[in-house]
Amino acid sequence: MCRNIKLLFNFDPPATTDEVQASSLQFVRKLSGMNKPSKANEEAFALAVERVAAAAQEMLNSLTTTAPPRDREVEAAKARERTAIRYGGA
């Protein structure tokens, strides 16, 4: 359920709005225990996603570091390697 909640800070280029939105959606899904809210809860669910995304973006914009930016391709390769080890794939 939380596959899109991933590290978004200190990348070059920076995290996109879509990445922040996807992570926020997964976070709200996890908190609520719902993959898709009922009609009665749709508005509250959407508002929560919107607010979490705004808070996450604000935080990402205000963080600082002296570390060099991470390379997306290198991090993706590391993730694929971890997955292969975990699930026994090639």
Biotite code that builds the C-alpha atoms (Angstrom):
import biotite.structure as struc

atoms = struc.array([
    struc.Atom([0.000, 0.000, 0.000], chain_id="A", res_id=1, res_name="MET", atom_name="CA", element="C"),
    struc.Atom([2.887, 2.428, 0.648], chain_id="A", res_id=2, res_name="CYS", atom_name="CA", element="C"),
    struc.Atom([5.005, 1.823, -2.416], chain_id="A", res_id=3, res_name="ARG", atom_name="CA", element="C"),
    struc.Atom([4.967, 5.516, -3.397], chain_id="A", res_id=4, res_name="ASN", atom_name="CA", element="C"),
    struc.Atom([6.103, 6.819, -0.048], chain_id="A", res_id=5, res_name="ILE", atom_name="CA", element="C"),
    struc.Atom([9.746, 7.264, -0.866], chain_id="A", res_id=6, res_name="LYS", atom_name="CA", element="C"),
    struc.Atom([12.627, 9.561, -0.187], chain_id="A", res_id=7, res_name="LEU", atom_name="CA", element="C"),
    struc.Atom([12.022, 12.862, -1.995], chain_id="A", res_id=8, res_name="LEU", atom_name="CA", element="C"),
    struc.Atom([14.625, 15.184, -0.483], chain_id="A", res_id=9, res_name="PHE", atom_name="CA", element="C"),
    struc.Atom([17.970, 16.165, -1.989], chain_id="A", res_id=10, res_name="ASN", atom_name="CA", element="C"),
    struc.Atom([17.566, 14.988, -5.569], chain_id="A", res_id=11, res_name="PHE", atom_name="CA", element="C"),
    struc.Atom([18.680, 16.733, -8.694], chain_id="A", res_id=12, res_name="ASP", atom_name="CA", element="C"),
    struc.Atom([16.257, 17.544, -10.236], chain_id="A", res_id=13, res_name="PRO", atom_name="CA", element="C"),
    struc.Atom([14.059, 18.095, -7.169], chain_id="A", res_id=14, res_name="PRO", atom_name="CA", element="C"),
    struc.Atom([10.965, 16.000, -6.481], chain_id="A", res_id=15, res_name="ALA", atom_name="CA", element="C"),
    struc.Atom([8.070, 16.826, -8.754], chain_id="A", res_id=16, res_name="THR", atom_name="CA", element="C"),
    struc.Atom([4.615, 17.866, -7.639], chain_id="A", res_id=17, res_name="THR", atom_name="CA", element="C"),
    struc.Atom([3.338, 14.507, -8.910], chain_id="A", res_id=18, res_name="ASP", atom_name="CA", element="C"),
    struc.Atom([5.807, 12.620, -6.704], chain_id="A", res_id=19, res_name="GLU", atom_name="CA", element="C"),
    struc.Atom([4.792, 14.630, -3.646], chain_id="A", res_id=20, res_name="VAL", atom_name="CA", element="C"),
    struc.Atom([1.115, 14.092, -4.492], chain_id="A", res_id=21, res_name="GLN", atom_name="CA", element="C"),
    struc.Atom([1.592, 10.316, -4.921], chain_id="A", res_id=22, res_name="ALA", atom_name="CA", element="C"),
    struc.Atom([3.399, 10.046, -1.595], chain_id="A", res_id=23, res_name="SER", atom_name="CA", element="C"),
    struc.Atom([0.707, 12.108, 0.111], chain_id="A", res_id=24, res_name="SER", atom_name="CA", element="C"),
    struc.Atom([-2.045, 9.928, -1.328], chain_id="A", res_id=25, res_name="LEU", atom_name="CA", element="C"),
    struc.Atom([-0.301, 6.766, -0.096], chain_id="A", res_id=26, res_name="GLN", atom_name="CA", element="C"),
    struc.Atom([0.214, 8.322, 3.343], chain_id="A", res_id=27, res_name="PHE", atom_name="CA", element="C"),
    struc.Atom([-3.477, 9.237, 3.679], chain_id="A", res_id=28, res_name="VAL", atom_name="CA", element="C"),
    struc.Atom([-4.468, 5.769, 2.428], chain_id="A", res_id=29, res_name="ARG", atom_name="CA", element="C"),
    struc.Atom([-2.258, 4.200, 5.075], chain_id="A", res_id=30, res_name="LYS", atom_name="CA", element="C"),
    struc.Atom([-3.601, 6.408, 7.865], chain_id="A", res_id=31, res_name="LEU", atom_name="CA", element="C"),
    struc.Atom([-7.230, 5.874, 6.918], chain_id="A", res_id=32, res_name="SER", atom_name="CA", element="C"),
    struc.Atom([-6.931, 2.200, 6.042], chain_id="A", res_id=33, res_name="GLY", atom_name="CA", element="C"),
    struc.Atom([-8.841, 2.922, 2.822], chain_id="A", res_id=34, res_name="MET", atom_name="CA", element="C"),
    struc.Atom([-7.631, 2.495, -0.716], chain_id="A", res_id=35, res_name="ASN", atom_name="CA", element="C"),
    struc.Atom([-10.616, 4.427, -1.998], chain_id="A", res_id=36, res_name="LYS", atom_name="CA", element="C"),
    struc.Atom([-12.960, 6.328, 0.318], chain_id="A", res_id=37, res_name="PRO", atom_name="CA", element="C"),
    struc.Atom([-16.716, 5.970, 0.247], chain_id="A", res_id=38, res_name="SER", atom_name="CA", element="C"),
    struc.Atom([-18.763, 8.766, -1.286], chain_id="A", res_id=39, res_name="LYS", atom_name="CA", element="C"),
    struc.Atom([-19.459, 10.033, 2.234], chain_id="A", res_id=40, res_name="ALA", atom_name="CA", element="C"),
    struc.Atom([-15.722, 10.315, 2.969], chain_id="A", res_id=41, res_name="ASN", atom_name="CA", element="C"),
    struc.Atom([-14.440, 11.470, -0.436], chain_id="A", res_id=42, res_name="GLU", atom_name="CA", element="C"),
    struc.Atom([-14.295, 15.160, 0.450], chain_id="A", res_id=43, res_name="GLU", atom_name="CA", element="C"),
    struc.Atom([-12.459, 14.615, 3.746], chain_id="A", res_id=44, res_name="ALA", atom_name="CA", element="C"),
    struc.Atom([-10.057, 12.198, 2.056], chain_id="A", res_id=45, res_name="PHE", atom_name="CA", element="C"),
    struc.Atom([-9.264, 14.612, -0.797], chain_id="A", res_id=46, res_name="ALA", atom_name="CA", element="C"),
    struc.Atom([-8.784, 17.488, 1.649], chain_id="A", res_id=47, res_name="LEU", atom_name="CA", element="C"),
    struc.Atom([-6.392, 15.383, 3.722], chain_id="A", res_id=48, res_name="ALA", atom_name="CA", element="C"),
    struc.Atom([-4.343, 14.486, 0.624], chain_id="A", res_id=49, res_name="VAL", atom_name="CA", element="C"),
    struc.Atom([-4.225, 18.148, -0.404], chain_id="A", res_id=50, res_name="GLU", atom_name="CA", element="C"),
    struc.Atom([-3.084, 19.301, 3.042], chain_id="A", res_id=51, res_name="ARG", atom_name="CA", element="C"),
    struc.Atom([-0.499, 16.558, 3.443], chain_id="A", res_id=52, res_name="VAL", atom_name="CA", element="C"),
    struc.Atom([0.911, 17.352, -0.018], chain_id="A", res_id=53, res_name="ALA", atom_name="CA", element="C"),
    struc.Atom([1.129, 21.065, 0.828], chain_id="A", res_id=54, res_name="ALA", atom_name="CA", element="C"),
    struc.Atom([2.871, 20.357, 4.145], chain_id="A", res_id=55, res_name="ALA", atom_name="CA", element="C"),
    struc.Atom([5.259, 17.897, 2.506], chain_id="A", res_id=56, res_name="ALA", atom_name="CA", element="C"),
    struc.Atom([6.130, 20.348, -0.283], chain_id="A", res_id=57, res_name="GLN", atom_name="CA", element="C"),
    struc.Atom([6.678, 23.154, 2.225], chain_id="A", res_id=58, res_name="GLU", atom_name="CA", element="C"),
    struc.Atom([8.975, 20.925, 4.266], chain_id="A", res_id=59, res_name="MET", atom_name="CA", element="C"),
    struc.Atom([10.954, 19.791, 1.202], chain_id="A", res_id=60, res_name="LEU", atom_name="CA", element="C"),
    struc.Atom([11.358, 23.413, 0.112], chain_id="A", res_id=61, res_name="ASN", atom_name="CA", element="C"),
    struc.Atom([12.679, 24.481, 3.518], chain_id="A", res_id=62, res_name="SER", atom_name="CA", element="C"),
    struc.Atom([15.125, 21.633, 4.232], chain_id="A", res_id=63, res_name="LEU", atom_name="CA", element="C"),
    struc.Atom([18.824, 22.250, 3.720], chain_id="A", res_id=64, res_name="THR", atom_name="CA", element="C"),
    struc.Atom([21.809, 19.952, 3.477], chain_id="A", res_id=65, res_name="THR", atom_name="CA", element="C"),
    struc.Atom([25.509, 20.064, 2.735], chain_id="A", res_id=66, res_name="THR", atom_name="CA", element="C"),
    struc.Atom([25.399, 16.632, 1.103], chain_id="A", res_id=67, res_name="ALA", atom_name="CA", element="C"),
    struc.Atom([25.617, 16.488, -2.677], chain_id="A", res_id=68, res_name="PRO", atom_name="CA", element="C"),
    struc.Atom([22.300, 15.827, -4.452], chain_id="A", res_id=69, res_name="PRO", atom_name="CA", element="C"),
    struc.Atom([21.404, 12.192, -5.070], chain_id="A", res_id=70, res_name="ARG", atom_name="CA", element="C"),
    struc.Atom([21.260, 10.824, -8.586], chain_id="A", res_id=71, res_name="ASP", atom_name="CA", element="C"),
    struc.Atom([17.848, 9.364, -9.423], chain_id="A", res_id=72, res_name="ARG", atom_name="CA", element="C"),
    struc.Atom([19.277, 6.646, -11.677], chain_id="A", res_id=73, res_name="GLU", atom_name="CA", element="C"),
    struc.Atom([21.778, 5.475, -9.059], chain_id="A", res_id=74, res_name="VAL", atom_name="CA", element="C"),
    struc.Atom([19.069, 5.359, -6.372], chain_id="A", res_id=75, res_name="GLU", atom_name="CA", element="C"),
    struc.Atom([16.712, 3.474, -8.708], chain_id="A", res_id=76, res_name="ALA", atom_name="CA", element="C"),
    struc.Atom([19.436, 0.918, -9.451], chain_id="A", res_id=77, res_name="ALA", atom_name="CA", element="C"),
    struc.Atom([20.032, 0.431, -5.709], chain_id="A", res_id=78, res_name="LYS", atom_name="CA", element="C"),
    struc.Atom([16.291, -0.099, -5.180], chain_id="A", res_id=79, res_name="ALA", atom_name="CA", element="C"),
    struc.Atom([16.151, -2.673, -7.990], chain_id="A", res_id=80, res_name="ARG", atom_name="CA", element="C"),
    struc.Atom([19.110, -4.492, -6.448], chain_id="A", res_id=81, res_name="GLU", atom_name="CA", element="C"),
    struc.Atom([17.454, -4.556, -3.005], chain_id="A", res_id=82, res_name="ARG", atom_name="CA", element="C"),
    struc.Atom([14.248, -5.869, -4.576], chain_id="A", res_id=83, res_name="THR", atom_name="CA", element="C"),
    struc.Atom([16.128, -8.604, -6.432], chain_id="A", res_id=84, res_name="ALA", atom_name="CA", element="C"),
    struc.Atom([17.825, -9.697, -3.224], chain_id="A", res_id=85, res_name="ILE", atom_name="CA", element="C"),
    struc.Atom([14.582, -9.563, -1.263], chain_id="A", res_id=86, res_name="ARG", atom_name="CA", element="C"),
    struc.Atom([12.454, -11.467, -3.755], chain_id="A", res_id=87, res_name="TYR", atom_name="CA", element="C"),
    struc.Atom([15.154, -13.625, -5.345], chain_id="A", res_id=88, res_name="GLY", atom_name="CA", element="C"),
    struc.Atom([14.786, -12.107, -8.809], chain_id="A", res_id=89, res_name="GLY", atom_name="CA", element="C"),
    struc.Atom([17.546, -11.694, -11.329], chain_id="A", res_id=90, res_name="ALA", atom_name="CA", element="C"),
])
